Amino acid sequence: MTGSAAKMEPMPRELAEERFADLYRANAREVLGYALRRSADPDDAADVVAETFLIAWRRLADVPAGGEARLWLFGTARNVLANQDRGARRRDRLTERLRGELVRELPTAQPREESTFLQALAELREPDRELLMLIGWEELTPAEAAEALGISSFAARTRLHRARRRLRGRLAEGPKGSQHTEIEVEETP
């Protein structure tokens, strides 16, 4: 049977699942090693492996038999890595463009209290900062912020209380290398 004939006659699901399981067992560790050596973050490498095998499942009829399957998987993983890299560069360009737009839109001279607040906010962990920004700037309720973050309302209220406490602590310390500045952080139920 030729490669084109295999595409015309789909493999029975049971055989396809068995072939895919064999393909995964034989190659997953090597594909993971390939991705780990080329990724800055182990989570990114895991995403590469998952995407590579998803493509292999969707295109199982195109995956060569035997040892050539490993080479096909490496080629697919290489393409997935390239797509990740292109996506990261696009996000970076968009971030820079948005930063430039914000600089043009926002007043250039901010009051001292606002810059102190923004610096204290920037010093918080990302989850705290995101929750505070969703509630403060996007004007979401804690329940709405919980939904946006994919957490329970109870978890959002608890995290919000702790994030506000950490922000007040940062504000009480003042920005690095400056005098103490009082700024009220509104507490909501």
C-alpha positions in Angstrom: 0.0 0.0 0.0 1.5 3.4 -0.9 1.4 6.6 1.2 -1.4 8.1 -0.8 -3.5 4.9 -0.6 -3.2 5.0 3.2 -4.7 8.5 3.2 -7.7 7.4 1.2 -8.6 4.5 3.5 -8.7 5.7 7.1 -7.3 3.3 9.7 -9.9 1.8 12.0 -10.0 3.7 15.3 -8.8 0.8 17.4 -5.7 0.3 15.2 -5.1 4.0 15.1 -5.2 4.2 18.9 -2.8 1.3 19.2 -0.4 2.7 16.6 -0.5 6.1 18.4 0.1 4.5 21.8 3.1 2.6 20.4 4.4 5.8 18.7 4.1 7.7 22.0 5.7 5.0 24.2 8.6 4.7 21.8 9.3 8.4 21.2 7.9 10.6 24.0 11.0 10.7 26.1 13.3 11.5 23.1 10.9 14.3 21.9 10.8 15.7 25.4 14.6 15.7 25.6 14.7 17.5 22.2 12.2 20.1 23.4 13.9 20.6 26.8 17.2 21.3 25.1 15.6 24.0 22.9 13.2 25.6 25.4 13.9 28.2 28.0 11.2 26.8 30.3 10.3 23.2 31.0 6.6 24.1 30.7 7.2 25.3 27.2 9.0 22.0 26.4 6.0 20.1 27.8 3.7 22.2 25.5 5.9 21.3 22.5 5.6 17.6 23.3 1.9 17.8 23.7 1.4 19.8 20.5 3.8 17.5 18.6 1.8 14.4 19.6 -1.5 16.1 18.9 -0.3 16.8 15.4 0.9 13.2 15.1 -2.6 12.0 16.1 -4.3 14.2 13.6 -1.9 13.2 10.9 -1.3 9.6 11.9 -1.5 8.4 8.3 1.4 10.7 7.4 3.7 9.5 10.2 6.2 7.1 8.7 6.7 3.6 10.2 9.6 2.4 12.1 12.6 4.6 13.0 11.6 7.3 10.5 8.7 8.1 12.8 11.1 9.6 15.4 12.6 11.8 12.7 9.2 12.9 11.6 8.3 13.8 15.3 11.6 15.8 15.6 10.7 17.7 12.5 7.2 18.4 13.8 8.6 19.4 17.2 11.0 21.8 15.4 8.0 23.4 13.6 6.1 23.7 16.9 9.1 25.4 18.5 9.4 27.8 15.6 5.7 28.6 15.9 6.1 29.2 19.7 9.1 31.5 18.9 7.1 33.5 16.3 4.2 33.8 18.7 6.5 35.1 21.4 8.0 37.7 19.1 4.5 38.8 18.0 3.5 39.2 21.6 6.7 41.2 22.3 6.0 43.5 19.3 2.4 44.0 20.4 3.5 44.7 24.0 6.0 47.3 22.7 3.4 48.9 20.5 0.8 49.1 23.3 3.5 50.5 25.7 4.2 53.2 23.1 0.5 54.0 22.8 0.1 54.2 26.6 3.0 56.6 26.8 1.4 58.8 24.2 -2.1 58.6 25.8 -1.1 59.0 29.5 0.1 62.3 30.9 3.9 62.4 31.0 4.2 63.9 34.5 2.4 61.8 37.1 1.8 63.0 40.6 4.3 61.6 43.1 1.6 59.6 44.9 0.6 57.9 41.7 4.1 56.9 40.7 4.7 55.6 44.3 1.5 53.6 44.0 2.4 52.2 40.6 5.9 51.3 41.8 4.4 49.5 44.8 2.0 47.7 42.6 4.8 46.6 40.2 6.7 45.1 43.2 3.8 42.7 44.0 3.7 39.2 42.6 1.9 38.9 39.3 -1.3 37.1 40.7 -1.7 39.8 43.3 -1.1 42.6 40.8 -3.6 41.1 38.3 -6.3 40.7 40.9 -5.9 44.3 42.2 -5.9 45.7 38.6 -9.0 43.7 37.6 -10.9 45.1 40.6 -9.4 48.6 40.7 -8.9 49.5 37.1 -11.2 47.3 35.2 -13.9 47.9 37.9 -14.8 44.2 38.2 -16.5 42.9 41.4 -14.5 40.2 43.2 -17.0 37.6 41.8 -16.4 38.9 38.2 -12.6 38.9 38.8 -12.8 35.3 40.1 -14.6 34.3 36.9 -12.0 36.1 34.8 -9.2 34.3 36.7 -10.8 30.9 36.7 -11.0 30.7 40.5 -13.8 30.6 43.1 -15.4 33.7 44.5 -14.2 32.7 47.9 -10.6 32.3 46.7 -10.8 35.7 44.9 -12.0 37.5 48.1 -9.3 35.8 50.2 -6.6 36.6 47.7 -7.9 40.2 47.3 -7.7 40.7 51.1 -4.1 39.4 51.2 -3.1 41.4 48.0 -4.4 44.6 49.5 -2.5 43.9 52.7 0.7 43.3 50.8 0.1 46.5 48.7 -0.4 48.5 51.9 2.8 47.1 53.3 4.7 48.1 50.1 3.2 51.5 50.3 4.1 51.9 54.0 7.7 50.9 53.1 7.6 53.5 50.3 9.4 53.2 47.0 13.0 51.9 47.1 15.2 54.8 48.1 12.5 57.3 49.1 10.6 58.7 52.0 7.4 57.2 53.4 4.2 58.2 51.5 0.7 57.5 52.8 -1.8 56.4 50.2 -5.2 54.9 51.1 -6.0 51.5 49.6 -9.8 51.2 49.5 -11.1 48.1 51.3 -14.3 46.6 49.9 -16.4 43.8 51.4 
